[in-house]
Amino acid sequence: LFESLVEFGFDPVSLFKDISDGIISAQLHFIAIRWIPDAHTQNVAYLFDMKQKQFSGILLKDSECEKNKIIRGGKLASSILYSQSPVAQTKSESNVRTVISTLYFHHTIYTKHTEPLACLLHNKYQIPIVDIQAIVHNSLNAWLKDNSNMDMHNKIDLTGRYYERNLACKTLQIGQPPYYRLLLNHKLLPTVH
């Protein structure tokens, strides 16, 4: 699909940036309001404006509530974000939820969405890996900066302790050390000389 869109006239780097912003922002917004995003490929629909030749948004499923929400520009409507009262949880329940949200975030974004497109950008369009890494790094950090009021450190773990569970999660250099890093010998990654 990505290649077809580029052939149709979409700019590959802009398209990747918009998808990176969209999928990362959408998942972080869901996690911020204590929904668990289910971004496995069968649960995500990408929306495109074919006249303007640009990405328009994401239709993403919540794994618990089976709610579908259109995310535009990485934002849920403010009525959705702030209308719900937080559900009281024990510390143990909250910790389990944080782990689940973290693993969903890492696995579904990096192995199912971002990594395949990153490899395609590098292999087919000769986009340097460092540029691809910078796009994803900026997608994550821009959302965290713009939404500092969401208290994300209690909702998702970006410290790195879960990264080792999935090698494919370590393909993009984002966040603070220890961060995702390029594994030069990983079979799913292009060889970088």
Contacts in CASP RR format, 6 or more apart in sequence:
PFRMAT RR
TARGET T0000
AUTHOR 0000-0000-0000
METHOD contacts of the structure
MODEL  1
LFESLVEFGFDPVSLFKDISDGIISAQLHFIAIRWIPDAHTQNVAYLFDM
KQKQFSGILLKDSECEKNKIIRGGKLASSILYSQSPVAQTKSESNVRTVI
STLYFHHTIYTKHTEPLACLLHNKYQIPIVDIQAIVHNSLNAWLKDNSNM
DMHNKIDLTGRYYERNLACKTLQIGQPPYYRLLLNHKLLPTVH
1 46 0 8 1.000
2 12 0 8 1.000
2 15 0 8 1.000
2 117 0 8 1.000
2 120 0 8 1.000
3 120 0 8 1.000
3 124 0 8 1.000
5 15 0 8 1.000
5 48 0 8 1.000
6 12 0 8 1.000
6 15 0 8 1.000
6 125 0 8 1.000
8 50 0 8 1.000
8 53 0 8 1.000
9 53 0 8 1.000
10 48 0 8 1.000
10 53 0 8 1.000
10 54 0 8 1.000
11 53 0 8 1.000
12 121 0 8 1.000
12 125 0 8 1.000
12 127 0 8 1.000
13 121 0 8 1.000
13 125 0 8 1.000
13 127 0 8 1.000
13 131 0 8 1.000
13 135 0 8 1.000
14 54 0 8 1.000
15 54 0 8 1.000
15 55 0 8 1.000
16 117 0 8 1.000
16 118 0 8 1.000
16 121 0 8 1.000
16 127 0 8 1.000
16 132 0 8 1.000
16 135 0 8 1.000
17 135 0 8 1.000
17 139 0 8 1.000
18 54 0 8 1.000
18 55 0 8 1.000
19 46 0 8 1.000
19 55 0 8 1.000
19 113 0 8 1.000
19 114 0 8 1.000
19 117 0 8 1.000
20 114 0 8 1.000
20 135 0 8 1.000
20 136 0 8 1.000
20 139 0 8 1.000
21 73 0 8 1.000
21 74 0 8 1.000
21 139 0 8 1.000
21 142 0 8 1.000
21 143 0 8 1.000
22 55 0 8 1.000
22 57 0 8 1.000
22 58 0 8 1.000
22 71 0 8 1.000
22 73 0 8 1.000
22 74 0 8 1.000
22 139 0 8 1.000
23 39 0 8 1.000
23 44 0 8 1.000
23 58 0 8 1.000
23 109 0 8 1.000
23 113 0 8 1.000
23 114 0 8 1.000
24 109 0 8 1.000
24 136 0 8 1.000
24 139 0 8 1.000
24 140 0 8 1.000
24 143 0 8 1.000
25 71 0 8 1.000
25 73 0 8 1.000
25 74 0 8 1.000
25 75 0 8 1.000
25 139 0 8 1.000
25 143 0 8 1.000
26 37 0 8 1.000
26 39 0 8 1.000
26 58 0 8 1.000
26 60 0 8 1.000
26 71 0 8 1.000
26 74 0 8 1.000
26 76 0 8 1.000
27 37 0 8 1.000
27 39 0 8 1.000
27 60 0 8 1.000
27 104 0 8 1.000
27 105 0 8 1.000
27 108 0 8 1.000
27 109 0 8 1.000
28 105 0 8 1.000
28 140 0 8 1.000
28 143 0 8 1.000
28 144 0 8 1.000
28 147 0 8 1.000
28 150 0 8 1.000
28 152 0 8 1.000
28 156 0 8 1.000
29 71 0 8 1.000
29 74 0 8 1.000
29 75 0 8 1.000
29 76 0 8 1.000
29 81 0 8 1.000
29 147 0 8 1.000
30 36 0 8 1.000
30 37 0 8 1.000
30 60 0 8 1.000
30 62 0 8 1.000
30 76 0 8 1.000
31 37 0 8 1.000
31 101 0 8 1.000
31 105 0 8 1.000
31 152 0 8 1.000
31 155 0 8 1.000
31 156 0 8 1.000
32 81 0 8 1.000
32 147 0 8 1.000
32 150 0 8 1.000
32 152 0 8 1.000
32 155 0 8 1.000
33 76 0 8 1.000
33 80 0 8 1.000
33 81 0 8 1.000
33 84 0 8 1.000
34 86 0 8 1.000
34 87 0 8 1.000
34 97 0 8 1.000
34 155 0 8 1.000
35 62 0 8 1.000
35 63 0 8 1.000
35 64 0 8 1.000
35 65 0 8 1.000
35 67 0 8 1.000
36 62 0 8 1.000
36 63 0 8 1.000
36 64 0 8 1.000
36 97 0 8 1.000
36 100 0 8 1.000
36 101 0 8 1.000
36 104 0 8 1.000
37 60 0 8 1.000
37 61 0 8 1.000
37 62 0 8 1.000
37 63 0 8 1.000
37 101 0 8 1.000
37 104 0 8 1.000
37 105 0 8 1.000
37 108 0 8 1.000
38 60 0 8 1.000
38 61 0 8 1.000
38 62 0 8 1.000
38 63 0 8 1.000
38 104 0 8 1.000
38 108 0 8 1.000
39 60 0 8 1.000
39 104 0 8 1.000
39 108 0 8 1.000
39 109 0 8 1.000
39 112 0 8 1.000
39 113 0 8 1.000
40 108 0 8 1.000
40 112 0 8 1.000
41 112 0 8 1.000
41 113 0 8 1.000
43 60 0 8 1.000
43 61 0 8 1.000
43 63 0 8 1.000
44 58 0 8 1.000
44 59 0 8 1.000
44 60 0 8 1.000
44 61 0 8 1.000
44 113 0 8 1.000
45 58 0 8 1.000
45 59 0 8 1.000
46 55 0 8 1.000
46 57 0 8 1.000
46 58 0 8 1.000
47 55 0 8 1.000
47 56 0 8 1.000
47 57 0 8 1.000
47 58 0 8 1.000
47 59 0 8 1.000
47 70 0 8 1.000
48 54 0 8 1.000
48 55 0 8 1.000
48 56 0 8 1.000
49 55 0 8 1.000
49 56 0 8 1.000
56 72 0 8 1.000
57 70 0 8 1.000
57 71 0 8 1.000
57 72 0 8 1.000
57 73 0 8 1.000
57 74 0 8 1.000
58 70 0 8 1.000
58 71 0 8 1.000
58 74 0 8 1.000
59 68 0 8 1.000
59 69 0 8 1.000
59 70 0 8 1.000
59 71 0 8 1.000
60 68 0 8 1.000
60 69 0 8 1.000
60 71 0 8 1.000
61 67 0 8 1.000
61 68 0 8 1.000
62 68 0 8 1.000
62 69 0 8 1.000
63 104 0 8 1.000
69 76 0 8 1.000
69 80 0 8 1.000
74 143 0 8 1.000
89 97 0 8 1.000
94 154 0 8 1.000
97 155 0 8 1.000
98 154 0 8 1.000
98 155 0 8 1.000
98 156 0 8 1.000
98 157 0 8 1.000
99 157 0 8 1.000
99 162 0 8 1.000
101 155 0 8 1.000
101 156 0 8 1.000
102 156 0 8 1.000
102 157 0 8 1.000
102 158 0 8 1.000
102 162 0 8 1.000
103 162 0 8 1.000
103 165 0 8 1.000
105 156 0 8 1.000
106 162 0 8 1.000
106 163 0 8 1.000
106 166 0 8 1.000
106 169 0 8 1.000
107 166 0 8 1.000
107 169 0 8 1.000
110 166 0 8 1.000
110 168 0 8 1.000
110 169 0 8 1.000
110 171 0 8 1.000
110 172 0 8 1.000
110 180 0 8 1.000
111 166 0 8 1.000
111 168 0 8 1.000
111 169 0 8 1.000
114 136 0 8 1.000
114 172 0 8 1.000
115 168 0 8 1.000
115 171 0 8 1.000
115 172 0 8 1.000
115 188 0 8 1.000
118 129 0 8 1.000
118 132 0 8 1.000
118 136 0 8 1.000
118 171 0 8 1.000
118 172 0 8 1.000
119 188 0 8 1.000
119 189 0 8 1.000
119 190 0 8 1.000
121 127 0 8 1.000
121 132 0 8 1.000
122 128 0 8 1.000
122 129 0 8 1.000
122 132 0 8 1.000
122 190 0 8 1.000
123 190 0 8 1.000
129 182 0 8 1.000
129 190 0 8 1.000
129 192 0 8 1.000
132 172 0 8 1.000
133 172 0 8 1.000
133 173 0 8 1.000
133 174 0 8 1.000
133 182 0 8 1.000
136 172 0 8 1.000
136 174 0 8 1.000
137 172 0 8 1.000
137 173 0 8 1.000
137 174 0 8 1.000
137 175 0 8 1.000
140 158 0 8 1.000
140 174 0 8 1.000
140 175 0 8 1.000
141 174 0 8 1.000
141 175 0 8 1.000
144 152 0 8 1.000
152 158 0 8 1.000
158 175 0 8 1.000
158 176 0 8 1.000
159 178 0 8 1.000
160 178 0 8 1.000
160 179 0 8 1.000
162 169 0 8 1.000
163 169 0 8 1.000
163 170 0 8 1.000
163 178 0 8 1.000
163 180 0 8 1.000
164 170 0 8 1.000
167 183 0 8 1.000
167 186 0 8 1.000
168 186 0 8 1.000
168 188 0 8 1.000
169 180 0 8 1.000
170 180 0 8 1.000
170 181 0 8 1.000
170 183 0 8 1.000
171 180 0 8 1.000
171 181 0 8 1.000
171 182 0 8 1.000
171 183 0 8 1.000
171 186 0 8 1.000
171 188 0 8 1.000
171 189 0 8 1.000
172 180 0 8 1.000
172 182 0 8 1.000
173 179 0 8 1.000
173 180 0 8 1.000
173 181 0 8 1.000
173 182 0 8 1.000
174 180 0 8 1.000
182 189 0 8 1.000
182 192 0 8 1.000
183 189 0 8 1.000
184 191 0 8 1.000
184 192 0 8 1.000
END
